[in-house]
Amino acid sequence: MASYKELPRTAQIRLVSSHQEVYEPCDDSFALVDALLADRSNLLEHHPSLCIEIGCGSGYVITSLALILGQEGYGVNYFATDINPHAVEVTRKTMEAHGVGAELVVTDIAAGLEERLAGSVDVMVVNPPYVPTPEDEVGVEGITSSWAGGENGRSVIDKILPVADRLLSEKGWLYMVTLTANNPSDICQQMRKKGYGSKIVVQRSTEEESLHIIKFWRDFDIGKDEPNRSASGFIGSLLTHVPLFSFWRGTNSDNKC
């Protein structure tokens, strides 16, 4: 296994395994990893003990997280889940190719792990199926399950949020990819009612969509009975200090889909 000093800071596309039924790294994957890179100093100071990716796909994100934490994250336990068994196998190969590893589980979100991991996850990363589709496409076998999000792209997201709440530790952080069509302000307000603060770490726009990578954390100063702000005012406050990144990642021409 390669030493941590020799490891690159993010997963290399040429080492990412593939399968015809597994979603390959694309703009949303890159945006999520860019958010982790942007928050790297905070992640290192966070000293996570357990990290998990829900819906690991190719393994690009969980591998990148392990590499971003690098030597400072030595001893961290990593988990990754996916409902698609091909994705779990591809993730295993991707992680092995980069000299890192995780406990990999074929399951729907975190079924079968919730009791074991309850209140112990310090970092959770999720690139959920967020594309608005007919409900009958949600959770089907194969690659379609990686993007089919049902009505407003929220069917799977709305199932993940309460699971995240159960799994995250008191210092737990959740990084999630959302699309404008998912109504991210509503997602943030739902999590606020559960006691979570939130901010947009990366916003990325293309001709077809606008992605928001949102970070959530337990905010013990939030009053759960406080009046709700308007959706437009809430998302506006989240966006105030967020840099707007273009679609192409200028730092790595290899990362294009």
N, C-alpha and C positions, 0 to 999 in steps of 0.2 A: 504494500500500500504506500502511495506517495506521501511524503511528509507534508505537514500543513504549510511549511514555508514555500513549497514548490507549487502549491495549488493556485489556480487562477481565481480571481475574485467572483466570477460568475461562471455558470455552466457554458461550455463551448458547444456551439451548434453541431460541429462535426463529430462530437462525441455523444450527442443525444440519440438514443436508439429510436426506432420507429416501427410502426405497424399500420397497415391500411385501415384498421378499425380504431386507431388511437389518434386523438387530436394533437397535431404538431405545434410547437411553439410559434406564436404569431404575435400581432400587435398587443393583444391583451396580456399575454404572458410576459412580454418585454416590459410593458408598463408596470406590472406588478413587481417584477424584479428591480426596475428602476426606482420604484417606491422604497423597496428594501434598501437599495444602495443609498438613496437620499437620506434614509433614517439610520444608516449604519452606525454612526457614533452613538446614537441613543440605544440601538440594539446591543452594542458591546457593553455599554454601561448598565444595561438591563440585566445582564448575566442570566439568560434563560436556562432553565434546567431541562425543559421539555418543549419541543416544537412539533407541530403537526400541520400537514397539508391535507385539506379535504378536497378530493377530486384531483389526484396527482397527475393524471394524463401521462405525458411523456417523461415526467420527472424533472423537467427543466427548472421549475420554481423551487421545489424542496432541495434539489441539488445546489442551486444558486444560494439559497439561504444558508446551507451548511458551509459553503465556500466563503460567503460574506462574513460569517461569524469566525471562520478560520481558526487559528491557533487559540484565540481568546475564547472560542466556544468549545474548546476541547472538553469532552465529557458530557456534552449535551446529548440527550436522548431524542431521536427523531422518529416520528411516525408519519405514515402517508397512507391514505385510503382512496379507493376508487371502486365504483360499482362495476366497472369494466375489468374483467380479469386480464385482458390483453394489456391494459394500461398499467396494471400493477407489475406485470412482467417487464414491460418496457421501462418503467421507472427503476426497477431493480438493475437492469442492464446499464441505464444511464448513470445511476449512482456509482455502480462498480467501476465504470469507465473513468470516473472522476476521483476515485479513491475514497469515497464516503459511503455511508450506509444508513439504513433506517429499518424499522419494523414495518413491513408492508402488509396491508390487510385488504382483502376484497370484501367490501361491504357498502351499504347505502349510507352515505354521510359518515356516521360513526357508530352504527348499530353494533352492539356487542362489545363496544369499548367504553361506553358512557360511564358505567359503574367503576371500571378500572381507572379511568382518567379524570373522573369528576374533580373539578377544582384544582387541577394540577398542570394545566397547559399554560405556559408563559407566552408563547407566540403561536398564533394560528394564521395560516395563509389560505385564502380561498379565491379561486377563479371559477365561480359557479356557472352553471348553464343559465345565461341571462338573456338569450335571444327570445323575443316574443314569438311563440309558436302555438299551434293547436295543442290542447291539453293532452291529446292521445299520443303525442310524440315524446312526452316527458318520461324519462326513465326507461325507454326502450333499449333493447340490446344494441351494442355496437357504438359507433362513433357519434350517432345522433344524440345520444344521452349527454354528450359533452357540451352541447350548445342549446338544446331544446329547453326553454324556460317556462313554457306555458303562457298564460294570459299575462301581458305586460312584462314577461320574463321574470316573474316573481314566484312562481310555484315552488321551485327548489330553494331559492333564497329565503323564503319565508319559513321553510323547514329547517334551514341551517341556523338561523338566528337563535332560536331557543336552545339548540344543541350547543352552540358556541357559549351561550350564557352558562350552561351547566358545566362545560369543560374548562373554561378559563379560570385561572387562579386569581387571587386577589390583585396580583400585579399583571394579569394577563392582557395581551394585546391581540387584536384581530385586524388583519389587513385583508380587505375584500375588494374585488373588482365589481363595479356597477356600470350600467349603461344609463344614459339619460332617460330612456323609456322605462326603466325600472323605478323611477321616482326616488332617487337617492335621498332627497330631503325627508321623505316619509320613512325610509329605512332608518335614517339617523334619529328621527323623532321617536320611532318605536324603541330603538335601543336606549335613547335618553330616558324613556319611561322606566327602563330596567336599571337605570343608574349609570349609563355609559356616556362619556364624552366622546367626541368624534372630530376629525378633521380630514380634509382632502389632502393627501400627500402629493399626488400627481394627477393632473388632468391632461388627457391626450385627445385631440380632436382629429378626425379624418373626414373625408368627404361623405362617408356613410354613417359615422357614429361619433359620439362623444363619450369617452370613458372617464370614470372617476375611480381612483384608488383611494378608498377610505380607511383610515385607521380608527379603531375603537379601543377604548380603555375604560376600566372601572373608575368612575369619578365620584368619590364619596362625598363631595361637596354639592352634588346635584340634588335639589329638592324635587322629589318625585311628584309632588302635588303642585308644582309651579305651573302657571298658565302656559299653554302652548303658544309658541310664536307661529306666525304665518309661514307656510312652506317656502315662499319666495324669500322672506327675510331670513329664514334659517339657513337655506343653502347659500344665500348671499354671504352670511357671516362665515360659513365654512370656506368659501372661496377667496376671502379677503386677502390672505397672505399666500395663496397657492400659485406657484409658477406654472405657466401654461406651456407644456412641452408639445412640440410638433410630432407628427406621426413617426417620422424616421428617427432612429436612434443614431445620431451623428457619431457616437463614440465607437460604434461597432457595425461596420457595413455588412458583416456576416449575418446579422440578426434581422433578416427581412423575410417576409412570408409571401 
